[in-house]
């Protein structure tokens, strides 16, 4: 991402320009397009993630659940940095990760057989299933994936709405739409199947916090699901830091721009809702053609 500053003079920003807060929804849209236009290369790859609460970190559900239950915290981000950024913390969470993925559960025989026929990635399909259908999950919920999308409008939907039970409602506070320039960090798309990557992770080098930059997962062959969400997944590879902290460190070392967190003001969410409705982007659209329930699950 090229070095980029807010387009509008009344857009507030953090001192490091990583977080922008437009004054209104009318200002939000041109700032979003302005950031997208700054992405690198002849074939740019901006990815988007919407969060209905702007205070949330870019942490996976697996990590959030682990912190809340190990340390008895209602909010995982209340864990002191002294603990979280200790390598022993990363090792504890990693051991728990491999307890879930390998001991407690594995891809189903159906998924393994589908790999032979369709060349899918059975481990990826299982984790993707858990992302979309957490009710199918075990006593340790979540994966190390974070859901992203190629669609700015889908990200805006999730920045506007919050899940309440099994339905969605407009969240009253500030939301956030993250824009990550995936081309700015080099080759981070996974080329091996997830099962192979997990075996590579189960080593001293990974447990000691080495080779842990976030990976993109978007295999060529997939079982179709929630196609309107246009999903892509980013794996959190170092549990000591959320994705934003990892990318900020990369920005500082490489002296380049990777992401912007664009705040959707709470008072602008009604206009965002009208914008989405005008484009027929609602719960039915977002979850249309969702075939996860018929896809291979886990043992």
Secondary structure, 3 states (H helix, E strand, C coil): CCCCCCCCCCCEECCCCCEEECCCHHHHHHHHHHHHHCCCCCCCCEEEEEECCCCCCCCCHHHHHHHHHHCCCCCHHHCCHHHHCCHHHHHHHHHHHHHHECCCECECHHHHHHHHHHCCCHHHHHHHHHHHCHHHCCCCCCCCEEEEECCHHHHHHHHHEEEECCEEEECCCCEEEEEEEHHHHCCCECCCCHHHHHHHHCCHHHHCCCCCCCEEECCCCCCCCCHHHCEEEEECCCCCCCHHHHHHHHHHHHCCCCEEEEEECHHHHHHHHHHHHHCCCCHHHHCCCCCHHHCCCEC
